[in-house]
Amino acid sequence: MSEARQRGRRPGAPDTKAAILEAARVRFAANGFARTSVRSIAAEAGVDPALVHHYFGTKDELFLAALALPVDPREVLLPAVLAGGVEDAAERFVRAFLSVWDEPEIRVRLLAVFRGVLDAEGGRLLREGFLPVVLQPIGEALDLDRPELRMPLVASQMVGLIMLRYVIAIEPLASLPGDDVVAIYAPTLQRYLTGELS
C-alpha cells in the first residue's frame, strides 16, 4: 500500500466507531467540550467528519457516548424535572437522580465514570461538558433566571452527594433511605433553582 494511501481517511469499518470514541475521550479530556470540534475528533481517529456524525449524530451525543454512561442522564433527569411545576422541580430532580444511582448494577459503572471526572483532566469534562450538555438545558427548560449560576450550584450538591453517599460511603448518608435523602437535599436544591441568590 502506498504511503499516500496509508495517510488517507479510514473508511467506515467495524472498529471505526470505537476509534472515534477513543479519539473523543482523548480530545474532550485534553481540551474540554467547548474547545473540541467534531473535525478534530475525526482527525484524531483518522476518519472523515461525516462518519462521526453518521455514528453519533451531534457533538453532545458523542460527548455522552464518550463518557460511557450506562444511561443517558438527559433521558432520566429532563422528563422527570419537567413533569410538574418549577415549585417542586428539585424534589423530582433528586428522586430521578437517586433512581439511577441507587441501582447497584448502574452504580458500579457510574462510579467508574465519576472517578475519572475527579482526575485533573476529567474535571474539565464535568465543567465544560456535563454542565452545558446535561444540567444547563434543565435550567433553561425550567425557564430559570441565571441558569448559568443556578445549575452549577445544583451540581455542587449532587457531586458532594455522589462523593459521600457512593464513593466514600460515609454513614449515615450511605445507607439513608432515598426518601430521607430527598427530604434533606430537595429544599437546598429548590433554593438554588428558584430562591434568592444574594
N, C-alpha and C positions, 0 to 999 in steps of 0.2 A: 504494500500500500504506500502511496506517495506521501511525503511529509505534508504537502498542502492538504491532502485529503484527511490526514490524521488531525489537522488543526481545525477542520470544519465542524459545524454544529452536529451534535449527535441526533439522529432521528429518534422518534418515539420507539421505545423498547421496554421490555418488562422491568428493567432496572432504572428507567428514566424517572419515574415518579419518586423512587427512593433517593435518587441523586439530587432531584430538585428539593426534596425535603431536607436532606443533609445540607445542601447549599444554603437553604433558607435559614436553618438553625445557625449556621456559621455567620451569615450576614446579619441576621437580626441581633445575635449576641454581640457582634463586633460593633455594629453601627446604630443599633436601635431601630425601632419600627419606622419612625418618620424619615430617617436618612437612608433607608434601604429601599431600593427600587426593584420592581419585577425584573427589569432589564439586568441589574447587577446580579440578581439571583440566577437568572438564566445563564449569564456569562460564567458564573462560578460553577454551575452544573454542566456547562458545555452544551447547552441546548438553545433552541430558538425561543424567544419570549412567548410566542404563541402557544408553545407546549405547556408553559407554566399556567397560562390562562385555561388551556384545554383541561388540564388535570385538576386545577384548584379554583378556577373562576377568578375571584378578586384577591387582592393582597391581604385583606382581612381574613379571608378563608384560609389562605396559605399560612398566615401567622398562627392561627389556631391549630391548624394541622401540624405545623412545626413544633408546637408545644406538646403534641401527642396527648392531649387531654382525652380522658375516656368519655367525656360528654362535652357537648358544646354549651358553654355557660350561658350563651345568649338564648338558647332554646329553653333553658331551665329558669333563668332569672327574669328575663324580659316579660314573658307572658304572665308569670306569677305576680310580678310587681305591678303590671298594668291591669290586672284583673279587677281592681277596685279603685277607689279614690286615692288621692295622694295622701290623705289624712292618716291612713294606716298602711302605707306602702312599705314602711320599714319592717313591720311585723311579717308581711308577706315575703319580703326580701330575705329575712333571717330564716324563715321556715323553708323557703326554697333552697337556700344555701345549705342548711342542715340536712335536708332530704338527700342531698348528694354526698356531702362529707361523712354522714353517719352510716353510709352503706359500706361495709368492710371491704368488699371487692373493689369498689371505685376508689375508696380512700387510699389504698395501697398505691395505686397509680398516680393519684393526685399528689400524694406526699413526695413521690419521686420528682414530679414537676416542680413542686413548691421548693424543695431543697435546691433544685437547680436555679430557681429565681433568687435564692439567697446568696448565690455567688456574685462576685463583683459585676460580671458582665450580665448575669441573669437579671439583676436589679434594673438594668436598662430596659429589658423586655417588659417588666412589670410597669415601669414608668412610662415608656414610650409606646408600648404595645397593648398590654392588657387594659390599662386605664382608658385609652381612647377608643379601643375596639369594643370592649365589653361594658365597662361602667359608665363612661361618658354618654353613650346612647340611652342608657336608662334614665339618667338625669335629664337629657333632652326630651325623651318621650314623656316624662312626667311634667315637662314644661317648668322646670325649676329655674329660679333665678340663680345665676352664678354656678352652674353645674360644674364648671372647671375648678371651683373650690370645694363645692359640696361633695362631689363624688370621691376625690382623694381622701376627704375626711372619713367617708364611709369605708373606703379601702383600709384606712389605718386601723379601724376597729376590727375589720374582718381578718386582716393579716395577723393582728395580735391574737385573735380568737384561734386561728389556724395554728399559730405557733404554740400557744399554751394548752389548747384542748387536744390537738392531734400530734404535734411534733414532739414537744417536751412532755406532754400528758401530765400537767400539773393538776393535782387534786385540790379541791373537789370539782374543778371545772371539767376535767377529763371525763368524769362519769356523771355529770349533771344531766338530768333528763332534758330532752330537747325543748319541752315547753318552758322549763325554767330558764334555759339559755335565751329563748325568745323574749320572755318577760324581762330579763335583765338587759339585753342588748337593744331591743327594739326602741325603747324610749330615747336612748342616746342617738341611735341612727336616725330616728324621726326628727330629732332636733337638727341633726346635720342636714337632713333633706329639706325641712320646711321652717325651722326655727330661726331666731335671730342669731346672726354670727357677728359678734362685736369684738 
